[in-house]
Amino acid sequence: MSEKNKLDFKLEIALLDKAQNELFEAIASKPDPNDIEAMRLYLDNVYMIMNKCVTLIKDTKNALQNKQAEPPLTETYNSPA
């Protein structure tokens, strides 16, 4: 991806990075399955993380749709003769 494209999608990349980090953290913090209380807390946290990630992804989708809705630049430069 070129530098210009990275700048154009800076917000979207940041939102998706945040969602990815949240999911990785949830996966990495899985407790021992034999500890019922820890598993219960883990599942409660996973539901909250999933809700947060869905919101982040929805915000990303909306940001991309708003960028797509912007009219394209159609101006031309006419230098004087």
C-alpha positions as CSV (number, residue, x, y, z in Angstrom):
1,M,0.0,0.0,0.0
2,S,1.4,3.4,-1.0
3,E,2.0,6.2,1.5
4,K,-0.9,8.2,-0.1
5,N,-3.4,5.4,0.5
6,K,-2.2,5.0,4.1
7,L,-2.9,8.7,4.7
8,D,-6.3,8.5,3.0
9,F,-7.4,5.6,5.3
10,K,-5.6,6.6,8.5
11,L,-8.8,6.6,10.6
12,E,-10.0,3.3,9.2
13,I,-6.7,1.6,9.7
14,A,-6.6,2.9,13.3
15,L,-10.1,1.5,14.0
16,L,-9.4,-1.9,12.5
17,D,-6.0,-2.1,14.4
18,K,-7.9,-1.4,17.7
19,A,-10.4,-4.1,16.9
20,Q,-7.7,-6.5,16.0
21,N,-5.7,-5.8,19.3
22,E,-8.9,-6.3,21.4
23,L,-9.5,-9.7,19.8
24,F,-5.9,-10.8,20.1
25,E,-5.9,-9.8,23.8
26,A,-9.1,-11.8,24.4
27,I,-7.7,-14.8,22.7
28,A,-4.4,-14.6,24.6
29,S,-6.0,-14.2,28.0
30,K,-8.1,-17.4,28.0
31,P,-8.0,-18.9,31.5
32,D,-7.8,-22.6,32.5
33,P,-11.0,-24.3,31.4
34,N,-11.2,-26.1,34.8
35,D,-11.5,-22.8,36.7
36,I,-15.3,-22.2,36.4
37,E,-15.3,-18.7,38.0
38,A,-12.4,-17.5,35.7
39,M,-14.1,-19.0,32.7
40,R,-17.4,-17.2,33.6
41,L,-15.5,-13.8,33.9
42,Y,-13.7,-14.5,30.7
43,L,-16.9,-15.1,28.8
44,D,-18.4,-12.0,30.2
45,N,-15.4,-10.0,29.0
46,V,-15.5,-11.7,25.6
47,Y,-19.1,-10.6,25.1
48,M,-18.1,-7.0,25.9
49,I,-15.0,-7.2,23.6
50,M,-17.2,-8.6,20.8
51,N,-19.7,-5.7,21.2
52,K,-16.8,-3.2,21.2
53,C,-15.3,-4.8,18.1
54,V,-18.7,-4.8,16.3
55,T,-19.0,-1.1,17.0
56,L,-15.5,-0.4,15.8
57,I,-16.1,-2.3,12.6
58,K,-19.4,-0.5,12.1
59,D,-17.7,2.9,12.5
60,T,-15.1,1.8,10.0
61,K,-17.7,0.8,7.5
62,N,-19.5,4.2,8.0
63,A,-16.3,6.1,7.5
64,L,-15.5,4.2,4.3
65,Q,-19.0,4.8,3.0
66,N,-18.8,8.5,3.8
67,K,-15.5,8.7,1.9
68,Q,-17.1,6.9,-1.0
69,A,-20.0,9.3,-1.0
70,E,-17.8,12.3,-1.5
71,P,-18.0,13.6,-5.0
72,P,-14.9,13.0,-7.1
73,L,-12.7,16.0,-8.0
74,T,-13.7,17.1,-11.5
75,E,-12.0,20.5,-11.7
76,T,-9.4,21.1,-14.4
77,Y,-6.8,23.7,-14.6
78,N,-7.1,26.0,-17.7
79,S,-4.1,28.2,-18.0
80,P,-4.6,31.5,-19.7
81,A,-3.4,31.6,-23.3
